[in-house]
Amino acid sequence: GETKIFKITAYCPCSKCCGKQTGTTASGTRATAGRTVAASSQYAFGTKLLINGKVYTVEDRGGAIKGNKIDIYMDSHAQALAWGVKYLPVQVVK
């Protein structure tokens, strides 16, 4: 697959990150650290993305997620803040 550089941020289930605390993704799955990412609608739910040597699954959307931006789900707000903002290559896994 083609590799593109994306702006990668992180989010957690808190109301600051999500505005709600349900932990349910836009695709209806349970958000899971190490698996769930939010991406724009250019990627269908279930798309596998290779980021930083790990494979994640597109399971969520976000109001601020447009174009080449991905939000990685983390278990805690501290972890999400510690991630910060990174610019990393992202590849669709076929």
MDAnalysis code that builds the backbone (N, CA, C; Angstrom):
import MDAnalysis as mda
import numpy as np

u = mda.Universe.empty(282, n_residues=94, atom_resindex=np.repeat(np.arange(94), 3), trajectory=True)
u.add_TopologyAttr("name", ["N", "CA", "C"] * 94)
u.add_TopologyAttr("resid", np.arange(1, 95))
u.add_TopologyAttr("resname", ["GLY", "GLU", "THR", "LYS", "ILE", "PHE", "LYS", "ILE", "THR", "ALA", "TYR", "CYS", "PRO", "CYS", "SER", "LYS", "CYS", "CYS", "GLY", "LYS", "GLN", "THR", "GLY", "THR", "THR", "ALA", "SER", "GLY", "THR", "ARG", "ALA", "THR", "ALA", "GLY", "ARG", "THR", "VAL", "ALA", "ALA", "SER", "SER", "GLN", "TYR", "ALA", "PHE", "GLY", "THR", "LYS", "LEU", "LEU", "ILE", "ASN", "GLY", "LYS", "VAL", "TYR", "THR", "VAL", "GLU", "ASP", "ARG", "GLY", "GLY", "ALA", "ILE", "LYS", "GLY", "ASN", "LYS", "ILE", "ASP", "ILE", "TYR", "MET", "ASP", "SER", "HIS", "ALA", "GLN", "ALA", "LEU", "ALA", "TRP", "GLY", "VAL", "LYS", "TYR", "LEU", "PRO", "VAL", "GLN", "VAL", "VAL", "LYS"])
u.atoms.positions = np.array([
    [0.814, -1.215, 0.000],
    [0.000, 0.000, 0.000],
    [0.839, 1.252, 0.000],
    [0.225, 2.339, -0.359],
    [0.888, 3.637, -0.413],
    [1.082, 4.178, 1.004],
    [2.224, 4.789, 1.245],
    [2.511, 5.376, 2.553],
    [2.405, 6.888, 2.464],
    [1.685, 7.485, 3.415],
    [1.551, 8.941, 3.482],
    [1.880, 9.382, 4.898],
    [2.362, 10.613, 5.037],
    [2.616, 11.166, 6.370],
    [1.305, 11.757, 6.897],
    [0.954, 11.357, 8.112],
    [-0.259, 11.847, 8.751],
    [0.097, 12.562, 10.045],
    [-0.767, 13.492, 10.437],
    [-0.693, 14.085, 11.772],
    [-1.434, 13.125, 12.695],
    [-0.711, 12.567, 13.670],
    [-1.298, 11.571, 14.563],
    [-1.427, 12.168, 15.957],
    [-2.650, 12.193, 16.456],
    [-2.898, 12.628, 17.827],
    [-3.518, 11.447, 18.570],
    [-3.806, 11.645, 19.848],
    [-4.369, 10.553, 20.649],
    [-5.578, 11.065, 21.424],
    [-6.459, 10.144, 21.747],
    [-7.635, 10.506, 22.551],
    [-7.961, 9.372, 23.500],
    [-8.769, 9.679, 24.508],
    [-9.187, 8.675, 25.493],
    [-10.703, 8.789, 25.681],
    [-11.292, 7.936, 26.513],
    [-12.757, 7.972, 26.643],
    [-13.305, 9.125, 27.487],
    [-12.459, 10.039, 27.968],
    [-12.976, 11.095, 28.855],
    [-13.810, 12.127, 28.099],
    [-14.573, 12.903, 28.851],
    [-15.452, 13.889, 28.232],
    [-14.654, 15.007, 27.558],
    [-13.428, 15.293, 28.030],
    [-12.581, 16.303, 27.384],
    [-12.239, 15.865, 25.960],
    [-11.902, 14.600, 25.800],
    [-11.505, 14.089, 24.486],
    [-12.709, 13.822, 23.589],
    [-13.769, 13.305, 24.179],
    [-14.889, 12.800, 23.377],
    [-16.192, 13.574, 23.524],
    [-16.306, 14.373, 24.583],
    [-17.567, 15.056, 24.824],
    [-18.617, 14.120, 25.396],
    [-18.269, 12.834, 25.476],
    [-19.151, 11.818, 26.066],
    [-18.257, 10.742, 26.644],
    [-18.831, 9.889, 27.455],
    [-18.001, 8.869, 28.103],
    [-18.533, 7.463, 27.869],
    [-19.069, 7.211, 26.688],
    [-19.665, 5.900, 26.457],
    [-18.629, 4.843, 26.108],
    [-17.511, 5.252, 25.493],
    [-16.505, 4.283, 25.080],
    [-16.893, 3.520, 23.824],
    [-18.056, 3.870, 23.238],
    [-18.496, 3.200, 22.015],
    [-18.072, 4.039, 20.818],
    [-17.519, 3.380, 19.810],
    [-17.039, 4.094, 18.630],
    [-18.183, 4.380, 17.658],
    [-17.889, 5.194, 16.660],
    [-18.874, 5.532, 15.631],
    [-19.318, 4.291, 14.854],
    [-18.454, 3.280, 14.798],
    [-18.815, 2.057, 14.068],
    [-19.567, 1.070, 14.961],
    [-19.706, 1.412, 16.255],
    [-20.467, 0.569, 17.165],
    [-19.617, -0.401, 17.973],
    [-18.296, -0.415, 17.741],
    [-17.428, -1.295, 18.523],
    [-17.059, -0.615, 19.825],
    [-16.434, -1.361, 20.728],
    [-15.910, -0.792, 21.965],
    [-14.492, -0.296, 21.665],
    [-14.225, 0.972, 21.951],
    [-12.889, 1.517, 21.702],
    [-11.872, 0.739, 22.531],
    [-10.788, 0.313, 21.899],
    [-9.779, -0.515, 22.547],
    [-8.388, 0.039, 22.261],
    [-7.623, 0.298, 23.318],
    [-6.254, 0.791, 23.157],
    [-5.433, -0.239, 22.395],
    [-4.576, 0.248, 21.506],
    [-3.752, -0.658, 20.716],
    [-4.450, -1.194, 19.480],
    [-5.734, -0.837, 19.300],
    [-6.484, -1.295, 18.131],
    [-7.237, -0.166, 17.442],
    [-7.974, 0.630, 18.210],
    [-8.905, 1.601, 17.649],
    [-8.220, 2.896, 17.234],
    [-8.528, 3.345, 16.006],
    [-8.161, 4.701, 15.593],
    [-9.383, 5.371, 14.982],
    [-9.399, 6.701, 15.094],
    [-10.414, 7.504, 14.416],
    [-9.754, 8.097, 13.180],
    [-10.409, 7.963, 12.042],
    [-9.885, 8.498, 10.786],
    [-11.034, 9.130, 10.017],
    [-10.691, 9.923, 9.000],
    [-11.724, 10.551, 8.184],
    [-12.443, 9.488, 7.349],
    [-13.537, 9.895, 6.738],
    [-14.357, 8.941, 5.977],
    [-13.666, 8.445, 4.710],
    [-12.446, 8.961, 4.406],
    [-11.698, 8.392, 3.280],
    [-11.310, 6.936, 3.571],
    [-11.363, 6.545, 4.849],
    [-11.078, 5.163, 5.244],
    [-12.343, 4.532, 5.809],
    [-12.769, 3.465, 5.203],
    [-13.967, 2.759, 5.677],
    [-13.686, 2.122, 7.036],
    [-14.753, 1.958, 7.826],
    [-14.603, 1.238, 9.081],
    [-14.050, -0.147, 8.775],
    [-13.107, -0.599, 9.612],
    [-12.509, -1.911, 9.408],
    [-11.197, -1.854, 8.638],
    [-10.869, -0.688, 8.053],
    [-9.595, -0.549, 7.342],
    [-8.452, -0.698, 8.337],
    [-7.436, -1.473, 7.975],
    [-6.261, -1.671, 8.827],
    [-5.162, -0.707, 8.386],
    [-4.595, 0.004, 9.356],
    [-3.550, 0.981, 9.070],
    [-2.296, 0.645, 9.867],
    [-1.150, 0.659, 9.185],
    [0.136, 0.432, 9.846],
    [0.706, 1.782, 10.260],
    [0.838, 1.977, 11.585],
    [1.329, 3.234, 12.146],
    [2.407, 2.902, 13.162],
    [3.615, 3.421, 12.937],
    [4.677, 3.249, 13.930],
    [4.948, 1.772, 14.234],
    [4.837, 0.914, 13.217],
    [5.131, -0.503, 13.401],
    [3.992, -1.323, 13.972],
    [2.844, -0.695, 14.245],
    [1.683, -1.412, 14.789],
    [0.508, -1.282, 13.833],
    [-0.336, -2.308, 13.799],
    [-1.531, -2.266, 12.953],
    [-2.726, -1.869, 13.812],
    [-3.428, -0.839, 13.363],
    [-4.640, -0.350, 14.022],
    [-5.815, -0.517, 13.076],
    [-7.034, -0.476, 13.632],
    [-8.245, -0.613, 12.832],
    [-9.064, 0.670, 12.917],
    [-9.502, 1.162, 11.759],
    [-10.366, 2.348, 11.742],
    [-11.740, 1.938, 12.266],
    [-12.090, 2.443, 13.446],
    [-13.380, 2.105, 14.060],
    [-14.140, 3.345, 14.507],
    [-13.538, 4.515, 14.348],
    [-14.159, 5.716, 14.900],
    [-13.979, 6.895, 13.948],
    [-14.791, 7.911, 14.154],
    [-14.692, 9.175, 13.432],
    [-14.549, 10.271, 14.481],
    [-14.243, 11.486, 14.042],
    [-14.173, 12.596, 14.983],
    [-14.420, 13.891, 14.253],
    [-15.010, 14.853, 14.922],
    [-15.325, 16.130, 14.304],
    [-14.093, 16.847, 13.769],
    [-12.950, 16.668, 14.458],
    [-11.725, 17.360, 14.049],
    [-10.862, 16.493, 13.127],
    [-11.344, 15.298, 12.816],
    [-10.558, 14.370, 12.004],
    [-10.884, 14.599, 10.529],
    [-10.029, 15.375, 9.869],
    [-10.231, 15.673, 8.455],
    [-8.916, 15.440, 7.714],
    [-9.008, 14.974, 6.495],
    [-7.804, 14.808, 5.680],
    [-6.805, 13.854, 6.303],
    [-5.538, 14.252, 6.290],
    [-4.473, 13.372, 6.766],
    [-4.243, 13.532, 8.262],
    [-5.258, 13.183, 9.031],
    [-5.171, 13.234, 10.491],
    [-5.792, 11.966, 11.052],
    [-5.138, 11.387, 12.028],
    [-5.646, 10.175, 12.675],
    [-5.530, 10.368, 14.177],
    [-6.518, 9.879, 14.890],
    [-6.550, 9.928, 16.347],
    [-6.449, 8.489, 16.850],
    [-5.432, 8.205, 17.662],
    [-5.249, 6.857, 18.218],
    [-5.897, 6.804, 19.597],
    [-6.679, 5.765, 19.838],
    [-7.355, 5.618, 21.126],
    [-6.385, 5.108, 22.194],
    [-6.407, 5.747, 23.351],
    [-5.598, 5.335, 24.507],
    [-6.525, 5.152, 25.712],
    [-6.042, 4.405, 26.706],
    [-6.869, 4.115, 27.878],
    [-7.035, 5.293, 28.837],
    [-6.054, 6.205, 28.858],
    [-6.144, 7.297, 29.835],
    [-5.787, 8.638, 29.200],
    [-6.281, 9.703, 29.829],
    [-6.007, 11.041, 29.356],
    [-4.506, 11.335, 29.454],
    [-3.868, 10.840, 30.516],
    [-2.427, 11.049, 30.696],
    [-1.651, 10.427, 29.532],
    [-2.052, 9.231, 29.106],
    [-1.380, 8.575, 27.973],
    [-1.590, 9.382, 26.689],
    [-2.814, 9.867, 26.495],
    [-3.122, 10.644, 25.293],
    [-2.305, 11.934, 25.274],
    [-2.207, 12.613, 26.423],
    [-1.415, 13.842, 26.507],
    [0.063, 13.546, 26.277],
    [0.556, 12.425, 26.834],
    [1.965, 12.051, 26.693],
    [2.320, 11.785, 25.221],
    [1.350, 11.253, 24.456],
    [1.576, 11.008, 23.028],
    [1.812, 12.329, 22.300],
    [0.995, 13.340, 22.629],
    [1.118, 14.642, 21.992],
    [0.721, 14.591, 20.532],
    [1.524, 15.228, 19.689],
    [1.281, 15.249, 18.247],
    [2.522, 14.693, 17.564],
    [2.312, 13.741, 16.678],
    [3.425, 13.171, 15.923],
    [3.065, 13.174, 14.451],
    [4.074, 13.283, 13.624],
    [3.878, 13.184, 12.176],
    [4.556, 11.892, 11.744],
    [3.754, 10.910, 11.366],
    [4.273, 9.576, 11.098],
    [3.744, 9.035, 9.768],
    [4.521, 8.137, 9.151],
    [4.024, 7.475, 7.944],
    [2.910, 6.492, 8.302],
    [1.872, 6.497, 7.479],
    [0.734, 5.600, 7.651],
    [0.545, 4.831, 6.352],
    [0.384, 3.526, 6.478],
    [0.201, 2.684, 5.299],
    [-1.041, 1.822, 5.491],
    [-1.860, 1.732, 4.445],
    [-3.025, 0.849, 4.494],
    [-2.518, -0.592, 4.326],
    [-2.963, -1.466, 5.233],
    [-2.590, -2.875, 5.175],
    [-3.645, -3.602, 4.354],
    [-3.213, -4.246, 3.299],
    [-4.164, -4.970, 2.424],
    [-4.404, -6.372, 2.958],
])
